[in-house]
């Protein structure tokens, strides 16, 4: 069996999720070093290709969030230079990163998704914003959720309680994307379900229940200690948790993901599991749900990171 000696952790990037990525990279690098793995940490900039070519690591562990890290771009570059890496391949990243596409794939597999529409910024200019806003509320109801059709960490995502709030929510959304995903707001218990595969097939980790103090799991609630309560496993009946785990596994397989992923779900009062989105590069910070779920499953986060890197090495 090949020995794992040197891993390059890529963290940072130019997306709005830069700081989250830096914290995730720190968590992964410190975990690997505890197991005596030599780790280098680098950002993505104009020197990266020369560095990868001149002094190639055994394995790359990308923990970049946002566009370049999750839309397949970075993975394409790593494929071009022939380096093994942890995580999904470019094609799977593109599927997961496009929220409407991921929703369509899940709906085709019998998993409920929120009703919604995707509209570009130009539609509101060309067709008249007031009439379009009114039609959206008529179609989907007054209680909505507006989010960029791509991206993560809740940037540009806003809950809407009435048509009067819809315009401002769209302005916020269009600061991060040229297209908005406008959905019905499904009420219920919010869950994050990690999926881990270190070589024996994908396994769903214990679902994490998310209870933000302000009622909305926005950027501040995600990454500010004390702003959100987490319960792992979630405080739901076991049969409901089983359905949540199965939905996460369905997303992992349907999107062609590998190694690790996180699926975000809502469980309604009636116990129905609703798919929101899947993430190819889940946060790995001290307040992130993936390490929390791994700990609840009795797994050592450092060992998980090493096994993921080693699996990438063998695959490469």
C-alpha beads as a LAMMPS data file, in Angstrom:
LAMMPS data file: protein, C-alpha beads

316 atoms
315 bonds

1 atom types
1 bond types

-500.0 500.0 xlo xhi
-500.0 500.0 ylo yhi
-500.0 500.0 zlo zhi

Masses

1 110.0

Atoms # bond

1 1 1 0.000 0.000 0.000
2 1 1 1.336 3.422 -0.980
3 1 1 2.547 5.624 1.862
4 1 1 1.044 9.048 2.299
5 1 1 3.878 11.512 2.865
6 1 1 3.026 14.954 1.499
7 1 1 -0.323 16.654 1.014
8 1 1 -1.037 20.088 -0.403
9 1 1 -4.105 21.745 1.118
10 1 1 -5.609 24.404 -1.136
11 1 1 -7.562 27.047 0.764
12 1 1 -8.602 30.660 0.375
13 1 1 -9.507 31.673 -3.159
14 1 1 -11.145 34.839 -4.436
15 1 1 -14.789 34.041 -3.722
16 1 1 -16.817 35.679 -0.924
17 1 1 -16.224 32.452 1.008
18 1 1 -12.475 33.111 1.278
19 1 1 -12.361 33.320 5.078
20 1 1 -14.421 30.151 5.528
21 1 1 -12.079 28.326 3.184
22 1 1 -9.020 29.552 5.111
23 1 1 -10.504 28.221 8.371
24 1 1 -11.376 24.894 6.734
25 1 1 -7.850 24.614 5.348
26 1 1 -6.397 25.280 8.774
27 1 1 -8.555 22.540 10.314
28 1 1 -7.530 19.976 7.691
29 1 1 -3.832 20.830 7.789
30 1 1 -3.671 20.730 11.590
31 1 1 -5.515 17.409 11.620
32 1 1 -3.123 15.810 9.130
33 1 1 -0.066 17.130 10.949
34 1 1 -1.278 15.494 14.152
35 1 1 -0.827 12.206 12.310
36 1 1 2.672 13.160 11.140
37 1 1 1.676 13.830 7.544
38 1 1 3.739 16.565 5.910
39 1 1 1.334 19.295 4.861
40 1 1 1.737 22.413 2.780
41 1 1 -0.988 25.033 2.483
42 1 1 -1.420 27.228 -0.577
43 1 1 -3.916 29.654 -2.021
44 1 1 -5.058 29.720 -5.636
45 1 1 -3.176 32.412 -7.525
46 1 1 -1.000 32.921 -10.587
47 1 1 1.857 30.921 -9.053
48 1 1 -0.161 27.757 -8.421
49 1 1 0.424 25.992 -11.738
50 1 1 4.181 26.586 -11.612
51 1 1 4.242 25.318 -8.034
52 1 1 2.276 22.191 -8.856
53 1 1 4.567 21.444 -11.797
54 1 1 7.899 22.253 -10.169
55 1 1 7.232 20.567 -6.837
56 1 1 4.190 18.307 -7.163
57 1 1 2.648 16.969 -3.951
58 1 1 1.433 13.411 -3.653
59 1 1 -2.155 14.520 -3.148
60 1 1 -4.097 17.773 -3.257
61 1 1 -6.800 18.325 -0.638
62 1 1 -8.990 21.190 -1.937
63 1 1 -11.059 23.005 0.681
64 1 1 -11.963 25.948 -1.510
65 1 1 -15.563 27.091 -1.218
66 1 1 -17.450 29.135 -3.774
67 1 1 -17.109 29.223 -7.532
68 1 1 -13.592 28.054 -8.406
69 1 1 -13.529 25.499 -5.610
70 1 1 -16.941 23.958 -6.188
71 1 1 -17.914 24.559 -9.821
72 1 1 -15.325 22.157 -11.228
73 1 1 -12.765 24.726 -12.366
74 1 1 -10.030 23.830 -9.887
75 1 1 -10.636 20.117 -10.363
76 1 1 -10.191 20.552 -14.139
77 1 1 -6.828 22.209 -13.508
78 1 1 -5.727 19.384 -11.216
79 1 1 -6.762 16.880 -13.886
80 1 1 -4.709 18.802 -16.449
81 1 1 -1.535 18.579 -14.357
82 1 1 -2.229 14.945 -13.453
83 1 1 -2.417 15.276 -9.677
84 1 1 -4.741 13.136 -7.525
85 1 1 -7.101 15.100 -5.319
86 1 1 -9.751 14.606 -2.675
87 1 1 -13.360 15.093 -3.707
88 1 1 -15.679 15.062 -6.676
89 1 1 -14.525 15.275 -10.278
90 1 1 -15.285 18.317 -12.469
91 1 1 -18.472 16.974 -14.051
92 1 1 -20.023 16.097 -10.687
93 1 1 -19.035 19.489 -9.289
94 1 1 -20.832 21.265 -12.104
95 1 1 -24.013 19.291 -11.474
96 1 1 -24.043 19.934 -7.734
97 1 1 -23.044 23.591 -7.985
98 1 1 -25.989 24.397 -10.240
99 1 1 -28.816 24.279 -7.689
100 1 1 -31.667 24.001 -10.244
101 1 1 -29.938 21.078 -11.965
102 1 1 -29.357 19.271 -8.685
103 1 1 -33.007 19.827 -7.715
104 1 1 -34.202 18.403 -11.024
105 1 1 -32.073 15.278 -10.610
106 1 1 -33.380 14.722 -7.091
107 1 1 -36.991 15.295 -8.112
108 1 1 -36.545 12.702 -10.861
109 1 1 -35.531 10.227 -8.159
110 1 1 -38.653 10.814 -6.133
111 1 1 -37.258 13.212 -3.525
112 1 1 -39.384 16.271 -2.832
113 1 1 -37.836 19.637 -3.703
114 1 1 -39.285 23.114 -3.099
115 1 1 -41.382 24.546 -5.899
116 1 1 -39.462 27.346 -7.537
117 1 1 -38.392 29.208 -10.632
118 1 1 -35.055 30.476 -11.932
119 1 1 -34.985 33.944 -13.462
120 1 1 -32.047 36.014 -14.740
121 1 1 -31.589 39.617 -13.757
122 1 1 -32.446 40.672 -17.307
123 1 1 -35.968 39.251 -16.999
124 1 1 -36.912 41.844 -14.395
125 1 1 -35.651 44.623 -16.634
126 1 1 -37.119 43.342 -19.888
127 1 1 -40.508 42.170 -18.613
128 1 1 -41.140 44.741 -15.919
129 1 1 -40.227 44.027 -12.329
130 1 1 -43.556 44.894 -10.608
131 1 1 -45.655 42.540 -12.740
132 1 1 -43.096 39.746 -12.477
133 1 1 -42.811 40.094 -8.706
134 1 1 -46.585 39.897 -8.350
135 1 1 -46.746 36.789 -10.517
136 1 1 -44.007 35.107 -8.474
137 1 1 -45.948 35.674 -5.268
138 1 1 -49.180 34.433 -6.890
139 1 1 -47.474 31.257 -8.109
140 1 1 -45.322 30.349 -5.127
141 1 1 -47.048 32.113 -2.239
142 1 1 -45.965 35.141 -0.200
143 1 1 -43.494 33.232 1.988
144 1 1 -40.455 32.615 -0.187
145 1 1 -36.722 32.084 -0.182
146 1 1 -34.526 33.873 -2.706
147 1 1 -31.001 32.638 -3.357
148 1 1 -28.375 32.713 -6.120
149 1 1 -28.719 29.780 -8.498
150 1 1 -25.096 28.957 -7.659
151 1 1 -22.884 29.490 -4.617
152 1 1 -22.836 28.694 -0.933
153 1 1 -22.504 29.930 2.661
154 1 1 -25.914 31.640 2.292
155 1 1 -24.414 34.630 0.456
156 1 1 -27.244 36.488 -1.262
157 1 1 -29.867 34.181 0.260
158 1 1 -32.840 35.920 1.881
159 1 1 -36.126 34.730 3.381
160 1 1 -39.138 36.690 2.165
161 1 1 -42.359 37.039 4.134
162 1 1 -44.304 39.124 1.619
163 1 1 -44.181 40.486 -1.906
164 1 1 -43.046 43.840 -0.463
165 1 1 -39.730 42.206 0.562
166 1 1 -39.141 40.383 -2.716
167 1 1 -37.508 43.247 -4.604
168 1 1 -34.849 43.862 -1.936
169 1 1 -34.133 40.120 -1.701
170 1 1 -33.525 39.962 -5.444
171 1 1 -31.162 42.932 -5.309
172 1 1 -29.146 41.116 -2.640
173 1 1 -29.168 37.920 -4.682
174 1 1 -28.005 39.595 -7.892
175 1 1 -24.935 40.894 -6.074
176 1 1 -23.666 37.293 -6.140
177 1 1 -25.210 35.811 -9.273
178 1 1 -26.862 36.896 -12.499
179 1 1 -29.737 34.469 -11.911
180 1 1 -32.015 34.023 -8.915
181 1 1 -33.643 30.868 -7.638
182 1 1 -36.969 31.868 -6.083
183 1 1 -38.565 29.073 -4.070
184 1 1 -41.441 28.451 -1.763
185 1 1 -40.144 28.560 1.803
186 1 1 -40.621 25.120 3.300
187 1 1 -41.124 25.247 7.058
188 1 1 -39.658 22.574 9.293
189 1 1 -36.469 21.278 10.880
190 1 1 -33.269 22.081 9.021
191 1 1 -30.775 19.244 8.695
192 1 1 -27.285 18.849 7.292
193 1 1 -26.344 15.288 6.393
194 1 1 -22.744 14.470 5.557
195 1 1 -21.758 11.547 3.381
196 1 1 -18.327 9.964 3.726
197 1 1 -16.634 7.345 1.550
198 1 1 -13.137 6.234 2.519
199 1 1 -13.177 3.173 0.283
200 1 1 -16.042 0.942 1.398
201 1 1 -18.818 2.879 -0.312
202 1 1 -20.663 6.040 0.722
203 1 1 -22.067 6.147 4.254
204 1 1 -24.373 8.815 5.629
205 1 1 -23.187 10.382 8.867
206 1 1 -25.604 11.232 11.699
207 1 1 -27.891 14.092 10.605
208 1 1 -27.184 17.411 12.321
209 1 1 -30.158 19.525 13.377
210 1 1 -29.567 23.247 12.916
211 1 1 -31.310 25.818 15.140
212 1 1 -30.049 29.364 14.430
213 1 1 -30.805 31.933 17.106
214 1 1 -32.378 34.331 14.611
215 1 1 -34.406 31.683 12.819
216 1 1 -32.359 31.921 9.609
217 1 1 -29.159 29.976 8.993
218 1 1 -27.303 32.838 7.290
219 1 1 -23.556 33.461 7.012
220 1 1 -23.217 34.870 10.527
221 1 1 -25.210 32.007 12.013
222 1 1 -23.053 29.473 10.165
223 1 1 -19.650 30.748 11.167
224 1 1 -20.061 32.665 14.439
225 1 1 -19.640 30.501 17.507
226 1 1 -22.711 30.588 19.726
227 1 1 -25.084 31.912 17.067
228 1 1 -26.539 28.489 16.278
229 1 1 -27.420 25.417 18.295
230 1 1 -26.592 22.055 16.771
231 1 1 -28.015 18.706 17.787
232 1 1 -26.342 15.565 16.541
233 1 1 -28.047 13.285 15.965
234 1 1 -31.058 15.436 15.216
235 1 1 -34.025 15.325 17.592
236 1 1 -36.340 13.519 15.194
237 1 1 -37.765 9.982 15.080
238 1 1 -35.305 7.375 13.891
239 1 1 -37.386 6.509 10.841
240 1 1 -37.297 10.183 9.802
241 1 1 -33.538 10.286 10.262
242 1 1 -33.270 7.173 8.111
243 1 1 -35.149 8.946 5.322
244 1 1 -32.852 11.953 5.664
245 1 1 -29.771 9.752 5.432
246 1 1 -31.208 8.012 2.378
247 1 1 -31.902 11.362 0.702
248 1 1 -28.278 12.418 1.275
249 1 1 -27.021 9.143 -0.186
250 1 1 -29.344 9.587 -3.158
251 1 1 -27.898 13.048 -3.773
252 1 1 -24.324 11.784 -3.442
253 1 1 -24.942 9.023 -5.987
254 1 1 -27.232 10.901 -8.372
255 1 1 -24.757 13.760 -8.724
256 1 1 -21.790 11.424 -9.077
257 1 1 -20.011 12.740 -5.980
258 1 1 -17.153 10.975 -4.246
259 1 1 -15.177 10.985 -0.996
260 1 1 -17.290 13.506 0.934
261 1 1 -20.341 15.681 0.492
262 1 1 -23.025 17.423 2.520
263 1 1 -26.714 17.586 1.709
264 1 1 -28.981 20.245 3.173
265 1 1 -32.563 19.230 3.895
266 1 1 -35.758 20.407 5.549
267 1 1 -38.015 17.961 7.393
268 1 1 -41.621 19.159 7.506
269 1 1 -43.907 18.751 10.521
270 1 1 -45.386 15.736 8.757
271 1 1 -41.969 14.088 8.531
272 1 1 -41.447 14.635 4.785
273 1 1 -37.826 15.140 3.734
274 1 1 -37.255 18.030 1.320
275 1 1 -33.982 18.444 -0.598
276 1 1 -32.437 21.933 -0.681
277 1 1 -28.942 21.510 -2.111
278 1 1 -25.788 19.399 -2.104
279 1 1 -22.235 20.590 -1.429
280 1 1 -19.071 19.053 -2.872
281 1 1 -16.785 20.959 -0.492
282 1 1 -18.525 21.034 2.893
283 1 1 -17.166 23.409 5.495
284 1 1 -14.575 21.801 7.747
285 1 1 -14.242 24.545 10.362
286 1 1 -14.780 24.195 14.103
287 1 1 -18.423 25.274 13.668
288 1 1 -19.101 23.157 10.561
289 1 1 -21.544 20.277 10.608
290 1 1 -19.403 17.704 8.771
291 1 1 -16.712 17.343 11.493
292 1 1 -19.480 17.439 14.101
293 1 1 -21.277 14.537 12.437
294 1 1 -18.048 12.575 12.039
295 1 1 -17.379 12.942 15.773
296 1 1 -20.922 11.795 16.575
297 1 1 -20.270 8.698 14.464
298 1 1 -17.206 7.951 16.604
299 1 1 -14.738 8.973 13.897
300 1 1 -11.516 10.888 14.485
301 1 1 -11.502 13.898 12.146
302 1 1 -7.740 13.620 11.629
303 1 1 -8.047 9.962 10.624
304 1 1 -10.911 10.835 8.261
305 1 1 -8.765 13.468 6.543
306 1 1 -5.839 11.072 6.231
307 1 1 -8.043 8.304 4.829
308 1 1 -9.576 10.653 2.272
309 1 1 -6.126 11.798 1.160
310 1 1 -4.868 8.224 1.023
311 1 1 -7.841 7.130 -1.055
312 1 1 -7.125 9.941 -3.519
313 1 1 -3.489 8.793 -3.671
314 1 1 -4.510 5.230 -4.520
315 1 1 -7.005 6.494 -7.087
316 1 1 -4.309 8.644 -8.695

Bonds

1 1 1 2
2 1 2 3
3 1 3 4
4 1 4 5
5 1 5 6
6 1 6 7
7 1 7 8
8 1 8 9
9 1 9 10
10 1 10 11
11 1 11 12
12 1 12 13
13 1 13 14
14 1 14 15
15 1 15 16
16 1 16 17
17 1 17 18
18 1 18 19
19 1 19 20
20 1 20 21
21 1 21 22
22 1 22 23
23 1 23 24
24 1 24 25
25 1 25 26
26 1 26 27
27 1 27 28
28 1 28 29
29 1 29 30
30 1 30 31
31 1 31 32
32 1 32 33
33 1 33 34
34 1 34 35
35 1 35 36
36 1 36 37
37 1 37 38
38 1 38 39
39 1 39 40
40 1 40 41
41 1 41 42
42 1 42 43
43 1 43 44
44 1 44 45
45 1 45 46
46 1 46 47
47 1 47 48
48 1 48 49
49 1 49 50
50 1 50 51
51 1 51 52
52 1 52 53
53 1 53 54
54 1 54 55
55 1 55 56
56 1 56 57
57 1 57 58
58 1 58 59
59 1 59 60
60 1 60 61
61 1 61 62
62 1 62 63
63 1 63 64
64 1 64 65
65 1 65 66
66 1 66 67
67 1 67 68
68 1 68 69
69 1 69 70
70 1 70 71
71 1 71 72
72 1 72 73
73 1 73 74
74 1 74 75
75 1 75 76
76 1 76 77
77 1 77 78
78 1 78 79
79 1 79 80
80 1 80 81
81 1 81 82
82 1 82 83
83 1 83 84
84 1 84 85
85 1 85 86
86 1 86 87
87 1 87 88
88 1 88 89
89 1 89 90
90 1 90 91
91 1 91 92
92 1 92 93
93 1 93 94
94 1 94 95
95 1 95 96
96 1 96 97
97 1 97 98
98 1 98 99
99 1 99 100
100 1 100 101
101 1 101 102
102 1 102 103
103 1 103 104
104 1 104 105
105 1 105 106
106 1 106 107
107 1 107 108
108 1 108 109
109 1 109 110
110 1 110 111
111 1 111 112
112 1 112 113
113 1 113 114
114 1 114 115
115 1 115 116
116 1 116 117
117 1 117 118
118 1 118 119
119 1 119 120
120 1 120 121
121 1 121 122
122 1 122 123
123 1 123 124
124 1 124 125
125 1 125 126
126 1 126 127
127 1 127 128
128 1 128 129
129 1 129 130
130 1 130 131
131 1 131 132
132 1 132 133
133 1 133 134
134 1 134 135
135 1 135 136
136 1 136 137
137 1 137 138
138 1 138 139
139 1 139 140
140 1 140 141
141 1 141 142
142 1 142 143
143 1 143 144
144 1 144 145
145 1 145 146
146 1 146 147
147 1 147 148
148 1 148 149
149 1 149 150
150 1 150 151
151 1 151 152
152 1 152 153
153 1 153 154
154 1 154 155
155 1 155 156
156 1 156 157
157 1 157 158
158 1 158 159
159 1 159 160
160 1 160 161
161 1 161 162
162 1 162 163
163 1 163 164
164 1 164 165
165 1 165 166
166 1 166 167
167 1 167 168
168 1 168 169
169 1 169 170
170 1 170 171
171 1 171 172
172 1 172 173
173 1 173 174
174 1 174 175
175 1 175 176
176 1 176 177
177 1 177 178
178 1 178 179
179 1 179 180
180 1 180 181
181 1 181 182
182 1 182 183
183 1 183 184
184 1 184 185
185 1 185 186
186 1 186 187
187 1 187 188
188 1 188 189
189 1 189 190
190 1 190 191
191 1 191 192
192 1 192 193
193 1 193 194
194 1 194 195
195 1 195 196
196 1 196 197
197 1 197 198
198 1 198 199
199 1 199 200
200 1 200 201
201 1 201 202
202 1 202 203
203 1 203 204
204 1 204 205
205 1 205 206
206 1 206 207
207 1 207 208
208 1 208 209
209 1 209 210
210 1 210 211
211 1 211 212
212 1 212 213
213 1 213 214
214 1 214 215
215 1 215 216
216 1 216 217
217 1 217 218
218 1 218 219
219 1 219 220
220 1 220 221
221 1 221 222
222 1 222 223
223 1 223 224
224 1 224 225
225 1 225 226
226 1 226 227
227 1 227 228
228 1 228 229
229 1 229 230
230 1 230 231
231 1 231 232
232 1 232 233
233 1 233 234
234 1 234 235
235 1 235 236
236 1 236 237
237 1 237 238
238 1 238 239
239 1 239 240
240 1 240 241
241 1 241 242
242 1 242 243
243 1 243 244
244 1 244 245
245 1 245 246
246 1 246 247
247 1 247 248
248 1 248 249
249 1 249 250
250 1 250 251
251 1 251 252
252 1 252 253
253 1 253 254
254 1 254 255
255 1 255 256
256 1 256 257
257 1 257 258
258 1 258 259
259 1 259 260
260 1 260 261
261 1 261 262
262 1 262 263
263 1 263 264
264 1 264 265
265 1 265 266
266 1 266 267
267 1 267 268
268 1 268 269
269 1 269 270
270 1 270 271
271 1 271 272
272 1 272 273
273 1 273 274
274 1 274 275
275 1 275 276
276 1 276 277
277 1 277 278
278 1 278 279
279 1 279 280
280 1 280 281
281 1 281 282
282 1 282 283
283 1 283 284
284 1 284 285
285 1 285 286
286 1 286 287
287 1 287 288
288 1 288 289
289 1 289 290
290 1 290 291
291 1 291 292
292 1 292 293
293 1 293 294
294 1 294 295
295 1 295 296
296 1 296 297
297 1 297 298
298 1 298 299
299 1 299 300
300 1 300 301
301 1 301 302
302 1 302 303
303 1 303 304
304 1 304 305
305 1 305 306
306 1 306 307
307 1 307 308
308 1 308 309
309 1 309 310
310 1 310 311
311 1 311 312
312 1 312 313
313 1 313 314
314 1 314 315
315 1 315 316
